[in-house]
Amino acid sequence: MRTWEDYKKYAKGLNPVVKKNIEEMEILAEIVSKIIERRQEIGMTQRELATVCGLPHSSVARIEACTVKPNVETLIKIMIPLGLTLKVVII
């Protein structure tokens, strides 16, 4: 294996559970990356975002670190003040 993408392809082929877990984390990482990018773009700290959303700062920090899987309601609470939305697309 030469790259991270090669490893992910290999790991996804191991079994359906591993494939599902990797795909879920890839989607979550993409969403979280956009949240971080937008928050920084508008000059907002994690603490400020947490206050606006009515969430503990620790929750925002854990979501941005991808150490927890937030539910959709929490994602929406975070995304609205950032001017972001979720869209469902066929892949």
C-alpha positions in Angstrom: 0.0 0.0 0.0 1.4 3.3 -1.0 -1.2 5.9 0.1 -3.9 6.5 2.6 -6.4 6.1 -0.2 -4.9 2.7 -1.0 -5.2 1.6 2.6 -8.8 2.8 2.8 -9.7 0.8 -0.3 -7.9 -2.3 1.1 -9.7 -1.9 4.5 -13.1 -1.4 2.9 -12.6 -4.7 1.1 -12.0 -6.6 4.4 -15.7 -6.8 5.4 -18.9 -4.9 5.1 -18.8 -3.6 8.7 -15.3 -2.0 8.2 -16.5 -0.5 4.9 -19.5 1.0 6.5 -17.5 2.5 9.4 -14.9 4.0 7.1 -17.6 5.5 4.8 -19.5 7.0 7.8 -16.3 8.6 9.2 -15.4 10.0 5.7 -18.8 11.7 5.5 -18.5 13.0 9.1 -15.0 14.3 8.5 -16.1 16.1 5.4 -19.0 17.8 7.3 -16.7 18.7 10.3 -14.0 20.1 7.9 -16.6 22.4 6.4 -17.7 23.5 9.9 -14.2 24.3 11.0 -13.3 26.0 7.7 -16.4 28.2 7.9 -16.0 29.0 11.6 -12.4 30.1 11.0 -13.4 32.0 7.8 -15.8 34.2 9.8 -13.4 34.6 12.7 -15.4 32.7 15.3 -13.9 30.7 18.1 -15.2 27.3 19.2 -16.3 29.0 22.5 -18.2 31.7 20.6 -19.9 29.1 18.4 -20.8 27.0 21.4 -22.4 30.0 23.1 -24.5 30.9 20.0 -25.6 27.3 19.6 -26.4 26.8 23.3 -24.0 23.9 23.5 -21.0 23.4 25.9 -17.7 24.4 24.5 -16.5 20.8 25.1 -19.2 19.5 22.7 -18.0 21.7 19.9 -14.4 20.8 20.6 -15.2 17.1 20.5 -17.2 17.3 17.3 -14.4 19.3 15.6 -11.9 16.7 16.8 -14.1 13.9 15.4 -14.1 12.1 18.8 -17.9 12.0 18.9 -20.5 11.4 16.3 -23.0 14.3 16.6 -26.7 13.7 15.9 -28.3 15.6 13.0 -30.1 18.0 15.4 -26.7 19.0 16.9 -25.1 19.4 13.5 -28.0 21.7 12.4 -27.6 23.8 15.6 -24.0 24.3 14.8 -24.4 24.9 11.0 -27.1 27.5 11.1 -25.1 30.2 12.8 -22.3 29.5 10.3 -24.6 30.0 7.4 -24.3 26.3 6.4 -26.9 23.7 5.6 -27.0 19.9 5.0 -28.0 18.6 1.6 -28.8 15.0 0.7 -27.5 14.0 -2.7 -27.5 10.7 -4.6 -23.9 9.4 -4.9 
